[in-house]
């Protein structure tokens, strides 16, 4: 299986970033141009739950929506999804994404590292690695600190 990862430093505590990411109402308001809607269509966010992401106009050229099954949750730290429907499922199988929020050492918990990691297999040899998905995810994560200021 192939792997791709990326990370950004956020000027907010890891605990706050985690809470923002896991709350559908908040995460849907952070940057509607990138993520228009997040909702649990089955379950409550624990493993086995299904979460639907409807992407905004800034990323519609690549992915419009994704239905993901939550596989693993390390509370306060990371969540791993397996894509089971949507545009990414038509390009990769499997496609798993992990979002992690890690406090930075020596920063008195006022900053964190937000990490995106994908494990994937392209369905055809012509399918490129999910660089656009990585870049969009990292851009979206970086917008957390702008939203947090007004939150």
C-alpha positions in Angstrom: 0.0 0.0 0.0 1.2 3.5 -0.8 1.5 6.3 1.8 1.5 10.0 1.6 1.6 12.5 4.5 1.8 16.2 5.3 1.6 18.4 8.3 1.0 22.0 9.3 1.7 23.9 12.6 -1.4 25.5 14.1 -1.3 28.4 16.6 -3.9 26.7 18.7 -3.7 24.0 21.3 -4.1 20.4 20.1 -7.1 19.8 22.3 -9.0 22.7 20.8 -8.1 21.6 17.2 -9.3 18.1 18.0 -12.6 19.4 19.4 -13.1 21.6 16.4 -12.5 18.7 13.9 -14.8 16.3 15.7 -17.7 18.7 16.0 -19.7 18.7 12.7 -21.3 22.1 13.3 -17.9 23.8 13.9 -16.0 21.9 11.2 -18.7 22.8 8.6 -18.2 26.5 9.4 -14.4 26.7 9.5 -13.9 27.1 5.7 -17.1 26.5 3.7 -15.3 27.1 0.5 -13.4 23.8 1.2 -15.8 21.9 3.4 -19.5 22.8 3.0 -20.9 20.1 5.3 -19.9 17.3 7.7 -22.4 15.1 9.2 -22.6 11.7 10.9 -25.1 9.7 8.8 -24.7 6.7 11.1 -23.4 6.6 14.6 -21.9 9.2 16.9 -18.2 9.5 15.7 -17.0 6.3 17.4 -15.5 3.4 15.3 -18.1 2.1 12.9 -19.8 5.4 12.4 -20.3 6.8 8.9 -19.4 10.5 8.3 -20.4 12.4 5.1 -18.2 15.2 3.9 -19.6 17.5 1.2 -16.8 19.6 -0.2 -17.1 23.2 -1.1 -16.5 25.0 -4.4 -12.7 25.4 -3.9 -12.2 21.7 -4.2 -15.1 20.6 -6.4 -12.8 20.2 -9.4 -11.2 17.2 -7.6 -13.7 15.8 -5.0 -17.3 16.7 -4.4 -18.1 14.4 -1.5 -16.8 11.5 0.5 -18.5 9.0 2.8 -16.1 7.6 5.3 -16.3 4.9 7.9 -14.5 5.7 11.1 -12.1 2.8 11.9 -10.1 4.1 14.9 -10.2 6.9 17.3 -7.5 7.8 19.7 -9.5 10.3 21.8 -8.0 13.8 21.8 -5.3 12.8 19.3 -6.3 11.1 16.0 -9.1 9.6 13.9 -8.7 7.2 11.0 -11.3 6.9 8.2 -11.8 4.4 5.4 -13.4 6.0 2.3 -16.4 3.9 1.3 -18.2 6.2 -1.1 -17.7 9.3 -3.2 -15.1 10.5 -5.7 -12.0 9.2 -3.9 -13.5 5.7 -3.8 -13.6 5.8 -7.7 -9.9 6.5 -7.8 -8.4 4.5 -4.9 -9.2 1.3 -3.1 -8.4 1.2 -0.3 -8.2 4.8 0.7 -7.6 5.5 4.4 -7.0 8.9 6.0 -5.7 9.7 9.5 -6.0 13.2 11.0 -3.8 13.7 14.0 -3.5 16.7 16.4 -0.3 16.6 18.4 0.8 19.2 21.0 4.2 20.7 20.3 6.8 20.2 23.0 8.1 23.4 24.6 5.2 25.5 23.4 3.1 25.1 26.6 0.4 23.5 24.5 -0.4 26.7 22.7 0.6 25.2 19.3 0.1 21.8 17.7 1.1 19.8 14.7 -1.9 18.8 12.6 -1.0 15.8 10.4 -2.8 14.3 7.4 -1.8 10.8 6.4 -3.3 8.7 3.6 -2.8 5.0 2.8 -4.0 4.2 -0.7 -3.9 2.0 -3.8 -4.8 3.6 -7.2 -7.4 1.7 -9.1 -5.5 2.3 -12.4 -1.9 2.9 -13.2 -2.8 6.3 -14.6 -4.3 7.5 -11.3 -2.0 10.0 -9.7 -1.1 10.1 -6.0 -3.7 12.1 -4.0 -1.5 15.2 -3.9 -4.5 17.5 -4.4 -6.4 15.8 -1.5 -3.3 16.3 0.7 -2.9 20.0 -0.3 -6.6 20.6 0.3 -6.6 18.9 3.6 -3.6 20.8 4.9 -5.0 24.1 3.6 -8.3 23.3 5.4 -6.4 22.4 8.6 -4.4 25.7 8.5 -7.7 27.6 8.4 -8.5 26.2 11.9 -6.4 28.9 13.5 -8.1 31.7 11.6 -11.6 30.4 12.6 -10.5 29.8 16.3 -9.7 33.5 16.7 -13.3 34.4 16.1 -14.7 31.3 17.8 
